Amino acid sequence: MAGKGQSKQPAGQREITYYNGSSPDLDETVRWHRRQVEQMKKRSRSIWEQPWGYREGFIVAAGIVFSGLLLQLTVANIQSALFASPLSGIFGVLFVTGLLVVHFLLPRNSTVRWLSGVYAAVPAIAILLLLCIILGLIPQFPHNTGNEQLPSTRFTPLGWYRMTTSWPFVLLCFYILIILGLTILKRTGQKQSFRDIGFYLNHLGLFLALLGGLLGSADLERLTMHVSEGEIEWRAKNNSGDIKELTLAIQLDTFLIEEYPPRLVLVENETERILPAVRPESYQFEAVGKTARFAGVTVEIVDYLPHAALFRDSTFLNVVPMMMEGATTAIKVRVNETAGNQPVEGWVSNGSYLFPHSTLQVSENTSIAMPPQEIKRYRSYITLYTEKGTARQAIIEVNRPLQVEDWMIYQYSYDDEKGKYSDTSVFELVRDPWLKVVYTGIYMLMAGALFLFIAGPKKGPQEKKFFSARKKQTKLLIEKSKFTDSQSNSI
Amino acid sequence: MNWDSFIYFAIASLLFWAAGAAAAYKCRNKTIPALLTVTGLLIFALFIAGLWHLLERPPLRTMGETRLWYAFFLPVAGLLTYLRWNHKWILSFTTLLSAVFVMVNITSPDIHNKALMPALQSPWFAPHVIIYMFSYAILGAATLVALYYLVRGKKISNPERLMLMTDELVYAGTACITLGMLMGAIWAKEAWGHYWSWDPKETWAAATWLGYMVYIHYRLKKNASYKMSMIILLFAFVLLQICWYGVNYLPSAQQSIHTYS
């Protein structure tokens, strides 16, 4: 994008040319003077006078945000559902056609040329960055949140609590798409070089990913489905609570949760804080007979029951092995807190939906406790039925969704209250018809990033000179060393 | 191998890196500083490998663990820059910055915790975080160059060469954050159902990326002011810091699904 744009410097920009210590060659000096003269002319350029520079870029981008704000104040957030298929497809085709028409009908128009260059791009990216910073600072709410649920501050009418569906944000994204599209089209008309591979991968990739993402958000469907063990379900809810009947059905055969081994901690009785307060320590259970030291206490593992029932009478806690639903984990420990004190022995448990958790007091202020076990994995064994009459068995777990027709089925959640005894699995079903477009863009961008990593920045004549000089220098050094080597050998 | 033994490995590595940085000033040959730095890196890598083995999961989950990788990659970035561009000072700066992150880890180490929640159990986990930490280190080196330029100003004899070096660092670093971000997007599609959810971490990652896009495009014009370019770089690095850990302290991030420690 540089090269040809050389003469279009905006007013007030300083041209810096360095000659790297060596004397400049003649044609470079001539070019340099020509540029200086042109710049003298440009300095008197008033605003909006062509060719445009950064100043106009900022004004146009800010103008787009401002128009967006006016729209926002009059019609509030964009209801993306209104633009759902087939409108999104039609809009996409019209948008691309529009860019092609502008490119081919107005090839010499200076505004179009400006739009397909750095002077328009940099301010647009900078303003989008500004909106992103606001988006990152202000807590965001789901796009279907009612206005009455939003905090009522001066940002509310501006749409900043749901930035990604606000008019300024979406309009600015489309403005950037226009710049991207026109820039790509302009480049196709220029002499192609090796570096253009990187240019097309990055710019076309971003164009596809951004356009697919923007239009796709109107067609994206995300539903949740609760299924109990042994039951079949074909109805799912969207996030507004509407029920939708699907052309597929899920039968939950089994739902399994695996947990990490239990951990023991020392807590302060009053506050239930894990000690030491500055850097809490814990011990993960390994086996019976082990001794561990944490938070200043020595704990010996005396017994371990992965499935236990707790019964408490007036004075004692009785712990018995019990293979039943709702059984809890229990560990018997012997604690020697300080030398001289009598060791304390007893059961510790993290409880379940049937039994309360149980701690072991070891001193006036402290107790040994067992926090709830962390979840290692959870998965659903399902049978999947489709309208065509096919049935198949599958396993769905986190990070391993299942693709069925247009839908991706995800392991989403389970019955929190019952924990590892949950007999209900919650799935999320996602349909995104634009995913292929977005993924094409993403993979192009990844290839483009690799290209940039290898190829690096474009090198101008100055830099090329530096590199060739360095190469020569290295060659000289090598030859010199060879020379001295051969000399020393001959001696 | 656990965090208690970190201090020994860290001090040994830092001594080697410091020796490498000093040797860069003393030696005419680049081999000795390079060898010293690489030895330090190997010692540090040994600790990371040991921790990985002990935890039975990649040590990439907590902030302290990411700091560990950052402290490792900074001298890598410094060494590559030194070998390619001959700038003697870069090794001392990356060693110093690495020492800061090592110190933070010594004074407030993480708790041992082997647990890795289901969402993190993915083949994307390690490449996504490692490539991000690598790019943060390269862009950290670029930021050091920017500071060097802004402080030394007119005293720099060959500013256009320094700018070219900065461009190379930024291109490499930005390429890596692009890869890291997009790997994250593909992973998010597998784990959370959508490739981009504007989670606060994602928003700040996008802001960081846009910051470096401003730099790269601004630099395309040959009349770009060097000072302005360097200021853009500093600003982009502030965004990067917010994305990395600053986001944890923002009110907007209270419901973030990117918090693991």
Chai-1 contact restraints between the chains, C-beta under 6 A:
chainA,res_idxA,chainB,res_idxB,connection_type,confidence,min_distance_angstrom,max_distance_angstrom,comment,restraint_id
A,M1,B,L220,contact,1.0,0.0,6.0,A-B,restraint_1
A,A2,B,L220,contact,1.0,0.0,6.0,A-B,restraint_2
A,A2,B,K221,contact,1.0,0.0,6.0,A-B,restraint_3
A,A2,B,K222,contact,1.0,0.0,6.0,A-B,restraint_4
A,Q9,B,N223,contact,1.0,0.0,6.0,A-B,restraint_5
A,Q13,B,N223,contact,1.0,0.0,6.0,A-B,restraint_6
A,E15,B,N223,contact,1.0,0.0,6.0,A-B,restraint_7
A,Y18,B,E160,contact,1.0,0.0,6.0,A-B,restraint_8
A,V118,B,H217,contact,1.0,0.0,6.0,A-B,restraint_9
A,V118,B,L220,contact,1.0,0.0,6.0,A-B,restraint_10
A,V118,B,K221,contact,1.0,0.0,6.0,A-B,restraint_11
A,A121,B,H217,contact,1.0,0.0,6.0,A-B,restraint_12
A,V122,B,V214,contact,1.0,0.0,6.0,A-B,restraint_13
A,V122,B,H217,contact,1.0,0.0,6.0,A-B,restraint_14
A,V122,B,Y218,contact,1.0,0.0,6.0,A-B,restraint_15
A,I125,B,L210,contact,1.0,0.0,6.0,A-B,restraint_16
A,I125,B,M213,contact,1.0,0.0,6.0,A-B,restraint_17
A,I125,B,V214,contact,1.0,0.0,6.0,A-B,restraint_18
A,A126,B,V214,contact,1.0,0.0,6.0,A-B,restraint_19
A,L129,B,A207,contact,1.0,0.0,6.0,A-B,restraint_20
A,L129,B,L210,contact,1.0,0.0,6.0,A-B,restraint_21
A,C132,B,A206,contact,1.0,0.0,6.0,A-B,restraint_22
A,C132,B,A207,contact,1.0,0.0,6.0,A-B,restraint_23
A,I133,B,A207,contact,1.0,0.0,6.0,A-B,restraint_24
A,L135,B,T203,contact,1.0,0.0,6.0,A-B,restraint_25
A,G136,B,P200,contact,1.0,0.0,6.0,A-B,restraint_26
A,G136,B,T203,contact,1.0,0.0,6.0,A-B,restraint_27
A,G136,B,W204,contact,1.0,0.0,6.0,A-B,restraint_28
A,G136,B,A207,contact,1.0,0.0,6.0,A-B,restraint_29
A,L137,B,S252,contact,1.0,0.0,6.0,A-B,restraint_30
A,I138,B,S252,contact,1.0,0.0,6.0,A-B,restraint_31
A,P139,B,S252,contact,1.0,0.0,6.0,A-B,restraint_32
A,T164,B,W198,contact,1.0,0.0,6.0,A-B,restraint_33
A,Y260,B,A115,contact,1.0,0.0,6.0,A-B,restraint_34
A,E374,B,A115,contact,1.0,0.0,6.0,A-B,restraint_35
A,R377,B,P118,contact,1.0,0.0,6.0,A-B,restraint_36
A,V398,B,P118,contact,1.0,0.0,6.0,A-B,restraint_37
A,V398,B,A119,contact,1.0,0.0,6.0,A-B,restraint_38
A,N399,B,S122,contact,1.0,0.0,6.0,A-B,restraint_39
A,N399,B,E190,contact,1.0,0.0,6.0,A-B,restraint_40
A,N399,B,A191,contact,1.0,0.0,6.0,A-B,restraint_41
A,Y410,B,G193,contact,1.0,0.0,6.0,A-B,restraint_42
A,E428,B,G193,contact,1.0,0.0,6.0,A-B,restraint_43
A,V430,B,G193,contact,1.0,0.0,6.0,A-B,restraint_44
A,I442,B,L182,contact,1.0,0.0,6.0,A-B,restraint_45
A,L445,B,L182,contact,1.0,0.0,6.0,A-B,restraint_46
A,M446,B,L179,contact,1.0,0.0,6.0,A-B,restraint_47
A,M446,B,L182,contact,1.0,0.0,6.0,A-B,restraint_48
A,A449,B,A175,contact,1.0,0.0,6.0,A-B,restraint_49
A,A449,B,T178,contact,1.0,0.0,6.0,A-B,restraint_50
A,A449,B,L179,contact,1.0,0.0,6.0,A-B,restraint_51
A,L452,B,Y171,contact,1.0,0.0,6.0,A-B,restraint_52
A,L452,B,A175,contact,1.0,0.0,6.0,A-B,restraint_53
A,F453,B,A172,contact,1.0,0.0,6.0,A-B,restraint_54
A,F453,B,A175,contact,1.0,0.0,6.0,A-B,restraint_55
A,G456,B,E168,contact,1.0,0.0,6.0,A-B,restraint_56
A,G456,B,Y171,contact,1.0,0.0,6.0,A-B,restraint_57
A,P457,B,D167,contact,1.0,0.0,6.0,A-B,restraint_58
A,P457,B,Y171,contact,1.0,0.0,6.0,A-B,restraint_59
A,Q462,B,E160,contact,1.0,0.0,6.0,A-B,restraint_60
A,E463,B,L164,contact,1.0,0.0,6.0,A-B,restraint_61
